[in-house]
């Protein structure tokens, strides 16, 4: 579940994170704010970005 920005530059963790946050926030406002779910998704996105950065180095 990545946005069009991430498809344009898949190697950039920052772009991945930004597109994920954009999708997450639109999901939140559409279906009502579920803070716990949002925090878990945010943590998952950050862990994935850090892991991709580590793997590249």
Legacy VTK file of the C-alpha trace (Angstrom):
# vtk DataFile Version 3.0
C-alpha trace
ASCII
DATASET POLYDATA
POINTS 57 float
0.000 0.000 0.000
2.306 2.777 -1.228
1.265 5.972 -2.932
2.232 7.299 -6.344
5.139 9.262 -4.870
6.765 6.082 -3.618
6.382 4.481 -7.033
8.234 7.402 -8.610
11.226 7.056 -6.243
11.107 3.677 -4.496
14.658 4.028 -3.152
13.870 7.028 -0.963
12.595 6.140 2.520
11.503 9.736 3.087
9.255 9.654 0.019
7.849 6.316 1.157
7.129 7.715 4.604
5.498 10.885 3.270
3.244 9.009 0.882
2.326 6.559 3.642
1.456 9.422 6.006
-0.684 11.057 3.335
-2.618 7.826 2.790
-2.935 7.222 6.527
-4.267 10.709 7.254
-6.836 10.533 4.456
-7.911 7.133 5.829
-8.231 8.625 9.327
-10.420 11.513 8.262
-12.606 9.290 6.104
-13.309 6.603 8.697
-12.983 8.518 11.958
-9.901 8.993 14.057
-8.492 5.775 15.455
-5.418 7.020 17.283
-4.012 3.640 18.284
-4.237 2.327 14.748
-2.587 5.485 13.403
0.281 5.253 15.905
0.866 1.590 15.045
0.908 2.362 11.316
3.283 5.264 11.875
5.655 3.060 13.896
5.525 0.388 11.213
6.329 2.941 8.510
9.262 4.308 10.506
10.648 0.840 11.212
10.401 -0.087 7.528
12.177 3.118 6.488
14.961 2.599 9.011
15.326 -1.043 7.968
15.586 -0.129 4.284
18.232 2.478 5.124
20.212 -0.082 7.142
19.992 -2.699 4.399
21.297 -0.223 1.829
24.334 0.643 4.023
LINES 1 58
57 0 1 2 3 4 5 6 7 8 9 10 11 12 13 14 15 16 17 18 19 20 21 22 23 24 25 26 27 28 29 30 31 32 33 34 35 36 37 38 39 40 41 42 43 44 45 46 47 48 49 50 51 52 53 54 55 56
